[in-house]
Structure formats: structure tokens, C-alpha cells
Amino acid sequence: MPLAEGRRRTAALAVRGTFLPIGLALGSFAGGIVASVFGWRTWLAAAAAAIACVAVVAAVAVPRREVTVPGAPESGAWSDQNDVPR
């Protein structure tokens, strides 16, 4: 199952292509200012806190999907259904 098709994929790639360079530029600019005023450790802590917040929001907001592999046993690789000598 593809993640997105057609117009949705085009829109997603356009948003990524627009905001990635903007984020890199703003991050470099803000990092220089914060590091010169407060020190590099403060900038590192602020970046780590922002990444942690994004990770928490993504864990809560992104729905989970079950991934099935065709031909794989349903109960796992170490199930009793496998031919394991005893």
C-alpha cells in the first residue's frame, strides 16, 4: 500500500521541498544568535527539547498500522509451527 498517490504525494513533496531549506536557514541563523548570547549548550538543549516535543506529538498523532508480510507465519518467527528439531 503506497503512502500517498497523485495530488497528495505532489503536495507533500512540495511542502517538504519548501520548508526544508527554510528550516535549515532559520535553524542556522537562530543557532548562531542563541549560541553567541547563551552558549552552545543552551542551543543544544533547546534543539533536543524541540525534537523531543515533535517525537511525542508524532507518537500521539500518527495512527499505527499493522504491517503484514505475505507468506510469513502469523504467530512470529519463533512459533511452534516452524520445523525446529527438539
One Martini backbone bead per residue (centre of mass of N, CA, C, O) as a GRO file, in nm:
protein
   86
    1MET     BB    1   0.091   0.040   0.028
    2PRO     BB    2   0.082   0.348  -0.043
    3LEU     BB    3   0.108   0.653   0.105
    4ALA     BB    4   0.083   0.817  -0.175
    5GLU     BB    5  -0.111   0.978  -0.437
    6GLY     BB    6  -0.063   1.207  -0.656
    7ARG     BB    7  -0.158   1.498  -0.518
    8ARG     BB    8  -0.056   1.425  -0.234
    9ARG     BB    9   0.239   1.377  -0.308
   10THR     BB   10   0.294   1.652  -0.436
   11ALA     BB   11   0.224   1.820  -0.183
   12ALA     BB   12   0.429   1.692   0.011
   13LEU     BB   13   0.684   1.761  -0.158
   14ALA     BB   14   0.636   2.069  -0.162
   15VAL     BB   15   0.648   2.118   0.141
   16ARG     BB   16   0.927   1.998   0.186
   17GLY     BB   17   1.078   2.177  -0.031
   18THR     BB   18   1.009   2.444   0.122
   19PHE     BB   19   1.079   2.393   0.445
   20LEU     BB   20   1.365   2.283   0.461
   21PRO     BB   21   1.537   2.538   0.386
   22ILE     BB   22   1.406   2.722   0.595
   23GLY     BB   23   1.488   2.558   0.847
   24LEU     BB   24   1.792   2.567   0.798
   25ALA     BB   25   1.823   2.874   0.804
   26LEU     BB   26   1.687   2.934   1.080
   27GLY     BB   27   1.866   2.745   1.249
   28SER     BB   28   2.134   2.882   1.190
   29PHE     BB   29   2.059   3.164   1.284
   30ALA     BB   30   1.954   3.094   1.572
   31GLY     BB   31   2.206   2.940   1.664
   32GLY     BB   32   2.400   3.179   1.657
   33ILE     BB   33   2.252   3.361   1.855
   34VAL     BB   34   2.219   3.171   2.099
   35ALA     BB   35   2.522   3.094   2.123
   36SER     BB   36   2.626   3.392   2.171
   37VAL     BB   37   2.443   3.451   2.425
   38PHE     BB   38   2.419   3.146   2.590
   39GLY     BB   39   2.535   2.913   2.433
   40TRP     BB   40   2.565   2.593   2.306
   41ARG     BB   41   2.405   2.433   2.526
   42THR     BB   42   2.135   2.578   2.491
   43TRP     BB   43   2.090   2.504   2.195
   44LEU     BB   44   2.099   2.199   2.237
   45ALA     BB   45   1.861   2.186   2.440
   46ALA     BB   46   1.648   2.316   2.254
   47ALA     BB   47   1.666   2.106   2.026
   48ALA     BB   48   1.600   1.857   2.202
   49ALA     BB   49   1.321   1.957   2.296
   50ALA     BB   50   1.194   1.981   2.016
   51ILE     BB   51   1.231   1.684   1.933
   52ALA     BB   52   1.070   1.563   2.167
   53CYS     BB   53   0.801   1.700   2.097
   54VAL     BB   54   0.770   1.580   1.813
   55ALA     BB   55   0.775   1.282   1.903
   56VAL     BB   56   0.521   1.293   2.081
   57VAL     BB   57   0.322   1.395   1.868
   58ALA     BB   58   0.369   1.160   1.668
   59ALA     BB   59   0.288   0.927   1.864
   60VAL     BB   60  -0.009   1.040   1.894
   61ALA     BB   61  -0.106   1.127   1.589
   62VAL     BB   62  -0.003   0.873   1.456
   63PRO     BB   63  -0.117   0.612   1.311
   64ARG     BB   64  -0.140   0.276   1.342
   65ARG     BB   65   0.002  -0.004   1.158
   66GLU     BB   66  -0.027  -0.306   1.018
   67VAL     BB   67   0.222  -0.532   0.915
   68THR     BB   68   0.227  -0.747   0.635
   69VAL     BB   69   0.373  -1.057   0.534
   70PRO     BB   70   0.392  -1.248   0.282
   71GLY     BB   71   0.430  -1.583   0.414
   72ALA     BB   72   0.415  -1.527   0.704
   73PRO     BB   73   0.386  -1.608   1.009
   74GLU     BB   74   0.159  -1.501   1.250
   75SER     BB   75   0.329  -1.588   1.530
   76GLY     BB   76   0.614  -1.597   1.421
   77ALA     BB   77   0.943  -1.713   1.405
   78TRP     BB   78   0.913  -1.870   1.714
   79SER     BB   79   0.720  -2.082   1.654
   80ASP     BB   80   0.571  -2.405   1.648
   81GLN     BB   81   0.544  -2.424   1.325
   82ASN     BB   82   0.825  -2.473   1.303
   83ASP     BB   83   1.116  -2.647   1.204
   84VAL     BB   84   1.222  -2.773   1.509
   85PRO     BB   85   1.444  -2.935   1.670
   86ARG     BB   86   1.409  -3.157   1.979
   0.00000   0.00000   0.00000
